[in-house]
Amino acid sequence: MSEIFLQDLNATHEWAREFAKTLHAPVTVALHGDLGMGKSEIARTIIRTLRGENTVVPSPTFTLVQNYDGISHFDLYRITDASELEEIGLQYAMQNDITLIEWPDVANGLLPANTIHIYISPCGKECNNTGRKLIIKQ
C-alpha cells in the first residue's frame, strides 16, 4: 500500500502520466472515490498518455464503456446488478486490456486478484486542505 498526496490538478496529471507508463495489458485499475474526486481526470490522463494527447475521452457515464485500442474505460455508476457486467464486456476487457473502472464496487466479486485499487479522497493538512490523497493497494 502506498499513499500519495497531490497538491493540485497539475500534480494529478503528472502522477497519472507516470502511472500510465507502468501499465501493461492485461491489467485492471479500480478507481474509488466520491463524485468530483478526480476518477475521470485520472482515467483521461492515462488514456491520453498511452493513446496520444489529442485523443477525445468522453465520460463513459451514459455509454458505460469507451474503448481506445486496448484500453477499456468503464463507469459502473449506473449499474445496479453485477449480472449486467457481462453484457458490457467487463470480463473480456479485464482479460485482454488495460481496464480502468470508475465506481468499481458493483464488480468487486469479479475483479482479478491483482487489481490495482486507487482510493481518492480530499487531501488534508498534507496539502493545505487542497488537492487529493491517493491510497494505492495492489
Contacts in CASP RR format, 6 or more apart in sequence:
PFRMAT RR
TARGET T0000
AUTHOR 0000-0000-0000
METHOD contacts of the structure
MODEL  1
MSEIFLQDLNATHEWAREFAKTLHAPVTVALHGDLGMGKSEIARTIIRTL
RGENTVVPSPTFTLVQNYDGISHFDLYRITDASELEEIGLQYAMQNDITL
IEWPDVANGLLPANTIHIYISPCGKECNNTGRKLIIKQ
1 135 0 8 1.000
1 136 0 8 1.000
1 137 0 8 1.000
2 135 0 8 1.000
2 136 0 8 1.000
3 133 0 8 1.000
3 134 0 8 1.000
3 135 0 8 1.000
3 136 0 8 1.000
4 15 0 8 1.000
4 133 0 8 1.000
4 134 0 8 1.000
4 136 0 8 1.000
5 123 0 8 1.000
5 126 0 8 1.000
5 127 0 8 1.000
5 131 0 8 1.000
5 132 0 8 1.000
5 133 0 8 1.000
5 134 0 8 1.000
6 12 0 8 1.000
6 15 0 8 1.000
6 123 0 8 1.000
6 127 0 8 1.000
6 131 0 8 1.000
6 132 0 8 1.000
6 133 0 8 1.000
6 134 0 8 1.000
7 123 0 8 1.000
7 127 0 8 1.000
7 128 0 8 1.000
7 130 0 8 1.000
7 131 0 8 1.000
8 130 0 8 1.000
8 131 0 8 1.000
9 41 0 8 1.000
11 131 0 8 1.000
12 38 0 8 1.000
12 41 0 8 1.000
12 42 0 8 1.000
12 45 0 8 1.000
12 131 0 8 1.000
12 132 0 8 1.000
13 41 0 8 1.000
13 45 0 8 1.000
15 134 0 8 1.000
16 41 0 8 1.000
16 42 0 8 1.000
16 45 0 8 1.000
16 46 0 8 1.000
16 49 0 8 1.000
17 45 0 8 1.000
17 49 0 8 1.000
19 42 0 8 1.000
19 46 0 8 1.000
20 45 0 8 1.000
20 46 0 8 1.000
20 49 0 8 1.000
20 50 0 8 1.000
21 49 0 8 1.000
23 29 0 8 1.000
23 46 0 8 1.000
23 50 0 8 1.000
23 98 0 8 1.000
24 98 0 8 1.000
25 70 0 8 1.000
25 96 0 8 1.000
25 97 0 8 1.000
25 98 0 8 1.000
26 94 0 8 1.000
26 95 0 8 1.000
26 96 0 8 1.000
26 97 0 8 1.000
26 98 0 8 1.000
26 99 0 8 1.000
27 98 0 8 1.000
27 99 0 8 1.000
27 114 0 8 1.000
27 116 0 8 1.000
28 94 0 8 1.000
28 99 0 8 1.000
28 101 0 8 1.000
28 111 0 8 1.000
28 112 0 8 1.000
28 114 0 8 1.000
28 115 0 8 1.000
28 116 0 8 1.000
29 46 0 8 1.000
29 98 0 8 1.000
29 99 0 8 1.000
29 100 0 8 1.000
29 101 0 8 1.000
29 115 0 8 1.000
29 116 0 8 1.000
29 118 0 8 1.000
30 101 0 8 1.000
30 104 0 8 1.000
30 107 0 8 1.000
30 111 0 8 1.000
30 115 0 8 1.000
30 116 0 8 1.000
30 117 0 8 1.000
30 118 0 8 1.000
31 39 0 8 1.000
31 42 0 8 1.000
31 43 0 8 1.000
31 100 0 8 1.000
31 101 0 8 1.000
31 102 0 8 1.000
31 104 0 8 1.000
31 118 0 8 1.000
31 120 0 8 1.000
32 39 0 8 1.000
32 104 0 8 1.000
32 105 0 8 1.000
32 117 0 8 1.000
32 118 0 8 1.000
32 119 0 8 1.000
32 120 0 8 1.000
33 39 0 8 1.000
33 119 0 8 1.000
33 120 0 8 1.000
33 121 0 8 1.000
34 121 0 8 1.000
37 120 0 8 1.000
37 121 0 8 1.000
37 122 0 8 1.000
37 132 0 8 1.000
38 120 0 8 1.000
38 132 0 8 1.000
39 102 0 8 1.000
39 103 0 8 1.000
39 120 0 8 1.000
40 59 0 8 1.000
40 75 0 8 1.000
40 102 0 8 1.000
42 118 0 8 1.000
42 120 0 8 1.000
43 57 0 8 1.000
43 73 0 8 1.000
43 100 0 8 1.000
43 102 0 8 1.000
44 57 0 8 1.000
46 71 0 8 1.000
46 98 0 8 1.000
46 100 0 8 1.000
47 55 0 8 1.000
47 57 0 8 1.000
47 68 0 8 1.000
47 71 0 8 1.000
47 73 0 8 1.000
47 100 0 8 1.000
48 54 0 8 1.000
48 55 0 8 1.000
48 57 0 8 1.000
50 68 0 8 1.000
50 71 0 8 1.000
50 98 0 8 1.000
51 68 0 8 1.000
51 69 0 8 1.000
51 71 0 8 1.000
55 68 0 8 1.000
57 66 0 8 1.000
57 68 0 8 1.000
57 73 0 8 1.000
58 66 0 8 1.000
59 75 0 8 1.000
60 66 0 8 1.000
60 73 0 8 1.000
60 74 0 8 1.000
60 75 0 8 1.000
60 102 0 8 1.000
61 75 0 8 1.000
61 77 0 8 1.000
61 78 0 8 1.000
62 78 0 8 1.000
64 74 0 8 1.000
64 75 0 8 1.000
64 76 0 8 1.000
64 78 0 8 1.000
64 79 0 8 1.000
64 88 0 8 1.000
65 72 0 8 1.000
65 73 0 8 1.000
65 74 0 8 1.000
65 75 0 8 1.000
65 88 0 8 1.000
65 89 0 8 1.000
65 90 0 8 1.000
65 93 0 8 1.000
66 72 0 8 1.000
66 73 0 8 1.000
67 73 0 8 1.000
67 97 0 8 1.000
70 96 0 8 1.000
70 97 0 8 1.000
70 98 0 8 1.000
71 97 0 8 1.000
71 98 0 8 1.000
71 99 0 8 1.000
71 100 0 8 1.000
72 89 0 8 1.000
72 93 0 8 1.000
72 97 0 8 1.000
72 98 0 8 1.000
72 99 0 8 1.000
72 100 0 8 1.000
73 100 0 8 1.000
73 102 0 8 1.000
74 88 0 8 1.000
74 90 0 8 1.000
74 93 0 8 1.000
74 99 0 8 1.000
74 100 0 8 1.000
74 101 0 8 1.000
74 102 0 8 1.000
75 102 0 8 1.000
75 103 0 8 1.000
76 85 0 8 1.000
76 101 0 8 1.000
76 102 0 8 1.000
76 103 0 8 1.000
76 104 0 8 1.000
76 105 0 8 1.000
76 106 0 8 1.000
76 107 0 8 1.000
77 102 0 8 1.000
77 103 0 8 1.000
79 85 0 8 1.000
79 88 0 8 1.000
79 103 0 8 1.000
79 106 0 8 1.000
79 107 0 8 1.000
80 106 0 8 1.000
81 106 0 8 1.000
82 106 0 8 1.000
82 107 0 8 1.000
82 109 0 8 1.000
82 110 0 8 1.000
85 91 0 8 1.000
85 106 0 8 1.000
85 107 0 8 1.000
85 110 0 8 1.000
90 99 0 8 1.000
90 101 0 8 1.000
90 107 0 8 1.000
90 110 0 8 1.000
91 110 0 8 1.000
93 99 0 8 1.000
94 110 0 8 1.000
94 111 0 8 1.000
94 112 0 8 1.000
101 107 0 8 1.000
101 111 0 8 1.000
104 111 0 8 1.000
104 117 0 8 1.000
114 138 0 8 1.000
115 138 0 8 1.000
116 136 0 8 1.000
116 137 0 8 1.000
116 138 0 8 1.000
117 136 0 8 1.000
117 137 0 8 1.000
117 138 0 8 1.000
118 134 0 8 1.000
118 135 0 8 1.000
118 136 0 8 1.000
119 134 0 8 1.000
119 135 0 8 1.000
119 136 0 8 1.000
119 137 0 8 1.000
120 132 0 8 1.000
120 133 0 8 1.000
120 134 0 8 1.000
121 132 0 8 1.000
121 133 0 8 1.000
121 135 0 8 1.000
122 129 0 8 1.000
122 131 0 8 1.000
122 132 0 8 1.000
122 133 0 8 1.000
123 129 0 8 1.000
123 130 0 8 1.000
123 131 0 8 1.000
123 132 0 8 1.000
123 133 0 8 1.000
124 133 0 8 1.000
126 133 0 8 1.000
127 133 0 8 1.000
END
